[in-house]
Amino acid sequence: MKIKLVLLIILMPLTSLCNANDGESYHATNKKFLEIKDVNHQAQAWGICSAVFKITATFFPEQNAQARQLLDFARGAELAVIMTHVSDGLDKDISPERFSALWSFSKQLGDSIPEASLTGIQADMERLGKDGQEQFINKLSASMKICSDNLKAQQSYIELWRELAKSGLLKNPH
């Protein structure tokens, strides 16, 4: 019964879900992420999206195309965490050493921020328990709507990463 309820709610159109529970979500704001000026807050927003996409993917069979797409979105959100910090620290005169340090630090954030967000959302689910299942699904759904509304910005960070890779700034360690 629990799985059927979750699948039913997730498969509803996202626009109707964002109104659930007065729009309460895991995000601190409904702003477009690129409008968030504080780099740490923007990275946190992307980290939440990574977690939301991963959790939502678990509602589908593993080899399901929707599950795979959601996991792709989660990886894109992780990359957006990285590129949020990289783009904030880039300047035209950046030395290779400084870029290397910026890239290393940003990659660590790309792992730790989404992981911490995932743990926090899972802890919230546990705290809410069976009695709070509907509240959890509403918060997850509202968050999914916000994340979906920012997929275009996420794609722009992916394209920036591709440009950096083509430029030779990103070296493959192997």
N, C-alpha and C positions, 0 to 999 in steps of 0.2 A: 504494500500500500504506500509506504514511504517513497519508494522509487517512482511509482506511478505519479504521485503528487508532484515530486520534484521535476520529472520530465514534462509533465503537463504545464507547469509554471514556466520552465525554461523555454519550451517550444512556443509559448504565446508570443505575439509580436512584442518586441522590446519597447516600443513606444508606450504601450499600455502598462508595462511593468514599471516604467520609470516614475509613474505617479503613485506607486504603492508606498504606503507608510510615509506620506508627505515627502517623497523624494529622498528620504534618509539613505545615505550610502556610506561606503567606507572612505570616500574622498572628502577632503576638507572644504572643497569648493566645486562649483559647477562650471567654473571658468574653463575656456579652452586652455589646454596645458601650455601652449606657446605664449599665452598671455600671463602666465605665472612668472613673475620677475625673479624671485628667489630660486636659484638653481637647485638648492637642496629640496625645496618644496615641490618643484617640478619633477625632480628625480623620484621623489616619494610617490607622486601621482602615477608615474609610469610603473613603479614597483608594485603598486596596488593593482594596476591593470594586469601585470604579469601574473600575479596571484589569482585574480578573478578569472582570467582566461584558463589557467591551469585547473582551478577547482571546477569550473563549468565543464571543462573537457571530460572530467571524471563521470559526468552524468550520462555519457554516451559510451557505447562499446569501443574498445581500444582502437580497432582498425576502421572505425567509422570516419567518413570524410569530415564530418563536422568536428569530431574530436581532434583530428589531425590539424584542421584549420585553426581551431582554438589554440592548440599547442604552438602552431606557427606564430599566431598573434602574441602568445606569451613570450616567445623568443624575441620577437620584434620589440616588445615592450622592454625586455631586458636590455636590448641594444639601445633603445631610446634612453634608458637610464645612463648608459655609458656615454652616448653622444651628447646628452644634455650637459654633462660635465666637460667633455672634450671641447665642445663648441664654445662653452663659456670661457675656457682657458686658452683658446687659440688666439694667436695674433700673428701678423705677417712676419715678425722678426723672431719667432720662437726658435730656440736652439734645438738640435736633435736630442740633447740630454734632457732638456726641460719637457719636450714633447714626450719622450719615453717615460718620464716620471708621471706626467699627466695621464698618459694612456694606461700605465700600470695601476695608478690610483683609481681611475675611472672604471677599469675592468673589475677591480675588487668591489666597487660600489654596485656594478652591474650584477654581481652575484649576491652580495649581502643585502641590499635593499629589497629586491623581490623576495628573497628567502624570509627576511624578517616580516614582510607584509603577509606572506603566505602563513607563517606561524601565527601572526596576530588574528587573521581572519578565521583560521581553523580553531584557535582558542575561543574566539567569540562564538563560533558554532557550538563548541562543547559547552560553554557557559549557558547558552540559550537552551540547549537540550531539546527534547521532543516538544515541550510546551512552547518553545520559541522558534520552532522550525519555520513557521510562516514568516516571522519577523526576519529571520536569517535570509530566507529566499528573497524577500522583498529588498533587503539591503544589498544582497549579491546582484539582484536584477537591476537595481538602480545604478549600481557601480558599473555593471556591464554596459548599460546604456551610455554612461559617461565615457567609458573606454572606447566603445564603438564610435562615438562622436569624434574621437581623437585619432582614429586610424589614419586619416590623411596626414596629420602631423607626424605620426609614428613612421609612416612611409617616407616622409621627407628626411627624417633622421637616418633611416636605412640607406637612402640615396647618398646622404652626406658621408656615411661610413664607406660606401662603395667608392666614392670619389677619393677619399683618403687612401683606400687600399690601392686604387689605380695610380695614385701619385707616388707610391713607393714609401710613404711615411710609415705605413704599417708593415712591419717585417714579420714573416712567418718564422717562429722560433725553431722549427724543425728543419 
